[in-house]
Amino acid sequence: MIENRRERRHLHIRQKMAGSAAKPRLCVARSNRNVSAQLVDDASGRVITGVSSLTPAVAEMKLKRIAAAKEVGKRIAEKAKSLGIQTVVFDRAGFRYHGRVKAVAEGAREGGLKL
């Protein structure tokens, strides 16, 4: 039995959502200090691409946490567009759509992705 409420919410959400090669899942992971985003193709079970606030291009900008999360969203959108991906399924991984998770989504939208 899963003790953590966020993990339970995440499993409940994941039962209804899946990504494909044409429309991958944009999965957001958040820790106390950093945030990362990955594009996942659930049909083949592989990660297409990913960006983190620890990625050298983002880390050297020395941004605050929410600004860094927005930059991660923009970078993942750039990578997705270079791979020919226009739309994604947004997976907040059981986190509330608030703060850094929301900033990643807004950054991805600004970068041209449709969520």
N, C-alpha and C positions, 0 to 999 in steps of 0.2 A: 504494500500500500504506500502510496506517495504521501509524504508528510507535508511537503512544501505546497502551498496554495497556488503559487505561480505556475509550478510544474503541472499541477492538475488542470488549471485553466488552459495551459499550453496544449496538453494532450486532447482536451475537449475541442479546442479550436482546430487542431491538426486533423481530427477525424473528418472534418467537413471541407478541408482545403488541401489542394495538391497542385504542384507546379508541373509544367511540361516544358519541352524544348522551345515551343513557340511562346508560351506564357509562363515563365519560371516564377518560383516563389522567392520574394525578397524577404529574407529572414534577418531580423535585427536581434543582436545580442548586446546586452548592456551590463557593465559592471559598475562599481562605485566611481571609477575614474575614467574608463574608456568605453567606447561603443564600436561595434563592428557590424557590417552588413554583408550578406552573401546572396548570390543568385543561385538557386538550387533547382535542378531538374529532377523531380521526384520519380518520373517514369524510368529514367536510367539510373537513378540513385547517385548522382554526382553533383559536385559543386562546380558551377560554370565559372564564376569569378567572385572575388570578394575584396572589400576595402575595410580598413580599420583606422581608428584614430592614432594607432601606433605605426601606420604606414609612413615611411620617411617623408613622403611629399606632404602629408597632413601634419605630422609631428613637428616638422621644422617650422611650421607657421606659428606655433606656440599660441593656439587659440584656447579660449575658455571651453568648458565642457559642452554647452549647447551650441556654440558657434562651431566647434569641432564636429559635432554630430551633424549639423547642417552641411558642412563641407564633405563629410563622409557620404551623405545622400547625393550631393552633386557629383562626386567622383564615381559612385556606383552607377549613376545615370549615364555619365560619359562612357564608362566601360560597356554598359549594356547597349548603348546606341552604336558603339563601334562594332559590336557583335551582331547588330541588326535586330535587337530586341526593343520593341516599342512599349509593350504593356507587361505588367507583372502583377502577381497576387501578393499583397502586403501581409506578411506574417509578423505580428508584434510579439510573438513568443510568450504570450501570457502577461506581458507588461501592459500597464495602462497606456492608452494613447495620450501621452502627456509628456511634457519636457523634452528629453533627448530623443525619445522614440518618435514623437511628433516632429521634431526638428529633422530627423533623418527622412521622414516621409515628405516634408515640405521641400527639403533640398533635392530629393529625387524628382519631385514634380517640377521644380524650377529648372532642373537639368533636362527636362523633356520627357520623363517617363509618365505613363498613365498607370495609376494604381487602381 
